[in-house]
Amino acid sequence: MISSNDFRTGTTIELDGQVWRVIEFLHVKPGKGSAFVRTKLKNVMTGNVNERTFRAGESLPQAVVEKRDMQFVYPQGDNEYVFMDMESYEQEALTREAIGDGAKYLKEGMSVSILKWQERVIGVDLPNTVVLQVVETDPGVKGDTAQGGTKPAKVETGAEVMVPLFITIGEKIKIDTRDNSYLGREN
């Protein structure tokens, strides 16, 4: 159990049979009445965000989320991805639904963190940035500058990213996996 007074950003709690992560919290002591904690919670499984208020000192069950570092080995079929635990060398196959949107950035050999709650996979934490090669985009035209517009580009994993006009096929680019944005070129 954890008290609402002990909430910190990143704390995980069980609520209504689901796992929620505290994104924001604020202890409020009004001049009249009892203190309370106003929180913004994110559902770890679905990604939904809710605001909720708890009484100060209210006890809630803390969710024990196991985090295992694994390496992406290879895709299996159209909908499964195989990961290997680098300590025990055990392999585990996860579906595209379990991984979520991050599946479009998976590259063989990439290290990720698998989140488990009650032996169920509830999420996959990817690195914040990945470096991938552009395999398809419109050709650059002389005179295109960094200050100009953007165009879509497909990278080696199949993800589509908006890139500046001067990016060409074969270049390696850095992508932010949290918001699918172009961060720059890589050598």
PLY file of the C-alpha trace (Angstrom):
ply
format ascii 1.0
element vertex 187
property float x
property float y
property float z
element edge 186
property int vertex1
property int vertex2
end_header
0.00 0.00 0.00
1.10 3.57 -0.65
-0.23 6.80 0.82
-1.41 9.57 -1.49
1.02 11.82 0.44
3.91 9.75 -0.96
2.99 10.19 -4.64
5.90 11.12 -6.90
6.10 11.41 -10.67
6.47 7.88 -12.04
4.83 6.11 -9.07
2.59 3.23 -10.21
-0.67 2.40 -8.45
-3.49 -0.11 -8.94
-6.89 1.46 -9.43
-10.05 -0.24 -10.73
-8.05 -3.36 -11.69
-5.65 -1.38 -13.91
-2.14 0.01 -13.53
-1.80 3.81 -13.49
1.38 5.91 -13.48
1.41 9.29 -11.75
2.32 11.97 -14.32
1.62 15.06 -12.20
0.60 15.58 -8.60
-0.20 18.57 -6.41
-0.77 18.63 -2.65
-3.51 21.17 -1.89
-4.23 22.54 1.58
-7.29 24.76 1.36
-7.88 27.31 4.12
-11.09 25.56 5.03
-11.57 21.81 4.90
-9.14 18.92 4.71
-6.08 18.61 2.47
-6.19 16.60 -0.78
-3.92 15.48 -3.59
-4.84 16.38 -7.18
-3.22 14.00 -9.68
-2.97 13.33 -13.39
-2.74 9.57 -13.99
-1.81 7.68 -17.17
-3.11 4.17 -17.76
-0.01 2.09 -18.51
-1.91 -0.38 -20.71
-4.13 1.91 -22.79
-2.31 5.25 -22.57
-5.46 7.10 -21.42
-4.89 10.06 -19.09
-7.32 10.90 -16.27
-7.34 13.52 -13.56
-8.27 12.26 -10.11
-8.39 13.72 -6.61
-7.51 11.72 -3.48
-7.85 12.63 0.20
-4.51 13.40 1.84
-3.19 10.22 3.47
-5.55 7.91 1.53
-4.00 4.45 1.10
-3.94 2.82 -2.34
-2.39 -0.46 -3.54
0.97 0.15 -5.19
1.46 -1.69 -8.49
4.69 -3.64 -8.58
5.86 -3.31 -12.18
8.78 -5.50 -13.19
11.14 -3.94 -15.75
13.34 -6.31 -17.76
15.96 -5.17 -20.25
15.70 -7.21 -23.43
17.02 -7.08 -26.98
14.87 -7.22 -30.11
16.00 -10.26 -32.10
13.70 -10.59 -35.14
10.12 -10.20 -36.36
8.12 -13.44 -36.57
5.40 -13.30 -39.19
3.41 -10.09 -39.58
2.25 -9.61 -36.01
4.88 -11.00 -33.61
8.26 -9.77 -32.43
10.83 -11.93 -30.62
12.88 -10.47 -27.75
15.75 -12.04 -25.80
16.68 -11.51 -22.17
20.42 -10.76 -22.29
21.06 -12.30 -18.83
19.18 -15.61 -19.09
19.07 -15.81 -22.93
15.36 -16.70 -22.74
13.29 -15.62 -25.72
9.80 -14.15 -25.57
7.44 -13.34 -28.44
5.18 -10.28 -28.15
2.36 -9.21 -30.43
2.14 -5.83 -32.16
-0.78 -4.93 -29.84
1.37 -5.54 -26.72
4.16 -3.34 -28.07
1.92 -0.55 -29.34
3.04 2.24 -31.67
6.69 1.60 -30.85
6.71 -1.50 -33.09
7.38 0.70 -36.13
10.81 1.68 -34.70
12.07 -1.80 -33.78
15.37 -2.65 -35.41
17.23 -5.92 -34.90
19.70 -5.67 -32.02
17.86 -2.75 -30.34
17.70 -2.78 -26.52
14.29 -2.13 -24.94
12.67 -2.47 -21.51
9.70 -4.82 -21.18
7.24 -3.84 -18.42
5.34 -6.65 -16.69
2.61 -6.55 -14.06
1.30 -9.79 -12.57
3.22 -11.74 -15.25
1.39 -9.82 -18.02
3.25 -7.62 -20.46
1.81 -4.11 -20.09
4.22 -2.15 -22.22
7.54 -1.79 -23.98
9.78 1.21 -23.29
11.84 2.10 -26.36
14.89 4.35 -26.31
13.87 8.03 -26.62
15.74 8.33 -29.93
16.63 5.91 -32.72
18.88 6.26 -35.77
17.35 4.79 -38.93
18.14 4.93 -42.64
15.81 6.62 -45.12
14.69 4.12 -47.79
12.02 6.10 -49.61
11.39 9.84 -50.07
10.93 12.38 -52.83
14.21 13.55 -54.34
15.79 16.74 -53.03
15.96 19.70 -55.40
18.86 22.14 -55.59
17.97 25.16 -53.51
16.10 23.22 -50.79
17.21 24.58 -47.44
16.94 23.71 -43.78
14.49 26.60 -43.42
12.09 25.26 -46.01
9.18 22.85 -45.69
8.99 19.17 -44.94
8.21 15.99 -46.83
7.36 12.42 -45.78
10.14 9.85 -45.66
9.94 6.11 -45.04
12.73 4.59 -42.94
14.11 1.03 -42.94
11.65 -0.20 -40.27
8.60 1.04 -42.23
7.88 4.12 -40.08
6.99 7.38 -41.83
8.54 10.62 -40.57
8.27 14.20 -41.78
11.78 15.39 -42.72
13.29 18.58 -44.21
13.35 18.83 -48.01
17.14 18.30 -48.25
17.06 14.73 -46.85
17.76 12.06 -49.51
17.48 8.28 -49.77
20.28 6.45 -47.94
20.85 9.08 -45.25
20.67 8.10 -41.58
18.40 10.29 -39.48
17.72 10.56 -35.75
14.04 10.20 -34.76
12.33 10.93 -31.43
10.21 7.83 -30.68
7.95 9.72 -28.25
6.43 12.06 -30.87
7.67 10.66 -34.22
9.69 13.79 -35.01
12.88 14.29 -37.00
15.81 15.42 -34.82
18.70 15.59 -37.29
21.15 13.71 -39.49
23.55 11.08 -38.22
26.91 10.22 -39.76
0 1
1 2
2 3
3 4
4 5
5 6
6 7
7 8
8 9
9 10
10 11
11 12
12 13
13 14
14 15
15 16
16 17
17 18
18 19
19 20
20 21
21 22
22 23
23 24
24 25
25 26
26 27
27 28
28 29
29 30
30 31
31 32
32 33
33 34
34 35
35 36
36 37
37 38
38 39
39 40
40 41
41 42
42 43
43 44
44 45
45 46
46 47
47 48
48 49
49 50
50 51
51 52
52 53
53 54
54 55
55 56
56 57
57 58
58 59
59 60
60 61
61 62
62 63
63 64
64 65
65 66
66 67
67 68
68 69
69 70
70 71
71 72
72 73
73 74
74 75
75 76
76 77
77 78
78 79
79 80
80 81
81 82
82 83
83 84
84 85
85 86
86 87
87 88
88 89
89 90
90 91
91 92
92 93
93 94
94 95
95 96
96 97
97 98
98 99
99 100
100 101
101 102
102 103
103 104
104 105
105 106
106 107
107 108
108 109
109 110
110 111
111 112
112 113
113 114
114 115
115 116
116 117
117 118
118 119
119 120
120 121
121 122
122 123
123 124
124 125
125 126
126 127
127 128
128 129
129 130
130 131
131 132
132 133
133 134
134 135
135 136
136 137
137 138
138 139
139 140
140 141
141 142
142 143
143 144
144 145
145 146
146 147
147 148
148 149
149 150
150 151
151 152
152 153
153 154
154 155
155 156
156 157
157 158
158 159
159 160
160 161
161 162
162 163
163 164
164 165
165 166
166 167
167 168
168 169
169 170
170 171
171 172
172 173
173 174
174 175
175 176
176 177
177 178
178 179
179 180
180 181
181 182
182 183
183 184
184 185
185 186
